[in-house]
Amino acid sequence: MIKILYFISLFIWFHPAFAVMSLETKAVNQTIDRFHLAAAEANFDEYFKLFSDDAVFLGTDGNERWTKEEFKTFVIPHFSKGKGWLYESTKRNISLIEGAEVAFFDELLNNNNYGQCRGSGVLIKVDNEWKILQYNLSIPVPNELSDNIVGLIQNAKKTPK
């Protein structure tokens, strides 16, 4: 019985479908890691090379929904001064869609200014490379603080600027 289980596990481990999944997951991880590294280094070209042409970046403010070109305009003043941002992933989950052409992910991030954040998004395969189609940066709010935070947001919207 142990021999049978051993051979089944070998078959699963070395079966091409499972090998592709692990290689694709690794490639998606590498793309997201390169994305964070390029932001930390304020490397404009590398950073935007990792986005698909029709990418969207969603920031922490509800009004921050940028196309790739709009986000470039936002980023240029920061990166041109050598000022990037460091978000270190502490936990990441990746889900590949059958056929391994689309991947969804979510990750917990640590940032010196904001503390714990969450990044989530979608990657697509373009010319055999993983590109970020959508990235969503958010600040998770503990449930016990939600009522107070929602109240602050509602009051801020009511206050004339």
C-alpha positions in Angstrom: 0.0 0.0 0.0 2.8 2.4 0.9 4.5 1.7 -2.5 1.2 2.5 -4.3 0.9 5.8 -2.5 4.5 6.6 -3.2 4.0 6.0 -7.0 0.8 8.0 -7.0 2.6 10.9 -5.3 5.4 10.7 -7.8 3.0 10.7 -10.7 1.2 13.8 -9.3 4.5 15.6 -8.6 6.0 15.0 -12.1 2.8 15.1 -14.2 3.2 17.9 -16.7 -0.1 19.6 -15.7 1.1 19.9 -12.1 4.6 21.0 -13.2 3.1 23.8 -15.3 0.9 25.0 -12.4 3.9 25.3 -10.1 6.0 27.0 -12.8 3.2 29.5 -13.6 2.7 30.2 -9.9 6.4 30.9 -9.6 6.4 33.2 -12.6 3.4 35.1 -11.2 5.2 35.4 -7.9 8.3 36.7 -9.6 6.3 39.3 -11.5 4.7 40.7 -8.4 8.0 40.7 -6.5 9.6 42.6 -9.4 6.7 45.0 -9.3 7.3 45.8 -5.6 11.1 46.0 -6.1 10.8 48.4 -9.0 8.5 50.6 -6.9 10.9 50.6 -4.0 13.8 51.5 -6.4 11.7 54.2 -8.2 12.5 52.3 -11.4 9.9 53.8 -13.8 10.7 51.7 -16.9 10.8 48.4 -15.0 7.7 49.3 -13.0 5.5 50.1 -16.0 6.9 47.3 -18.1 5.1 44.9 -15.7 1.7 46.4 -16.4 -0.4 45.3 -19.4 -1.3 48.1 -21.8 -4.9 48.3 -20.5 -3.9 48.0 -16.8 -5.8 49.8 -14.0 -4.3 50.8 -10.6 -6.8 51.3 -7.7 -5.3 53.3 -4.9 -6.4 53.5 -1.2 -8.6 56.6 -1.8 -11.9 55.8 -3.4 -11.2 58.4 -6.1 -8.0 56.7 -7.2 -8.7 54.6 -10.3 -6.0 55.1 -12.8 -5.4 53.7 -16.2 -1.8 52.9 -16.9 -1.2 56.2 -18.6 -2.9 58.2 -15.8 -0.9 56.3 -13.2 2.3 57.1 -15.1 1.4 60.8 -14.7 0.9 60.3 -11.0 4.2 58.3 -10.6 6.6 60.5 -12.6 7.0 63.3 -10.0 7.8 60.8 -7.3 10.1 58.4 -9.2 11.9 61.3 -11.0 13.1 62.4 -7.5 14.2 58.9 -6.7 11.2 58.5 -4.3 9.5 55.2 -4.6 7.5 53.2 -2.1 8.3 50.0 -0.3 5.5 47.4 0.3 6.9 44.2 1.5 4.7 41.1 1.0 4.3 39.1 4.1 1.8 36.6 2.8 0.5 36.0 -0.8 -2.1 33.7 -2.3 -2.3 33.0 -6.0 -5.1 31.4 -8.0 -4.5 30.4 -11.6 -7.5 30.1 -14.0 -7.5 26.8 -16.0 -5.2 27.2 -18.9 -2.8 29.3 -16.9 -3.5 32.5 -18.9 -5.1 34.5 -16.0 -4.1 34.7 -12.3 -5.7 36.3 -9.3 -3.8 37.2 -6.2 -4.1 38.8 -2.8 -1.3 39.6 -0.5 -0.7 41.2 2.9 1.9 43.9 2.8 3.9 45.9 5.3 4.6 49.6 4.6 6.5 52.0 6.9 3.9 54.7 6.6 0.6 52.8 6.4 1.5 49.6 8.4 -0.4 46.6 7.2 -2.0 46.9 3.7 -3.5 44.5 1.3 -2.7 44.2 -2.4 -4.9 42.3 -4.8 -5.2 42.0 -8.5 -5.3 40.2 -11.7 -2.4 39.2 -14.0 -2.7 38.1 -17.6 -0.2 36.3 -19.9 0.9 38.6 -22.8 3.4 37.2 -25.2 4.4 34.5 -22.7 5.0 37.0 -19.9 2.8 37.8 -16.9 1.5 41.4 -16.8 -0.5 43.1 -14.2 -3.9 43.9 -15.5 -5.3 45.3 -12.3 -3.7 46.1 -9.0 -5.7 47.2 -5.9 -4.0 48.6 -2.9 -6.1 48.9 0.2 -5.8 49.4 4.0 -7.6 46.6 5.9 -9.7 48.0 8.7 -10.2 45.8 11.8 -13.9 45.1 12.3 -13.9 46.7 15.8 -12.8 50.0 14.2 -15.1 50.0 11.3 -17.9 52.1 12.8 -15.5 54.8 13.8 -13.7 54.8 10.5 -16.9 54.9 8.5 -18.1 57.8 10.6 -14.9 59.7 9.9 -15.2 59.1 6.2 -18.9 60.2 6.1 -18.1 63.3 8.1 -15.2 64.1 5.8 -17.4 63.9 2.8 -19.9 66.3 4.4 -17.3 68.9 5.2 -16.8 71.5 2.4 -13.3 71.9 1.2 
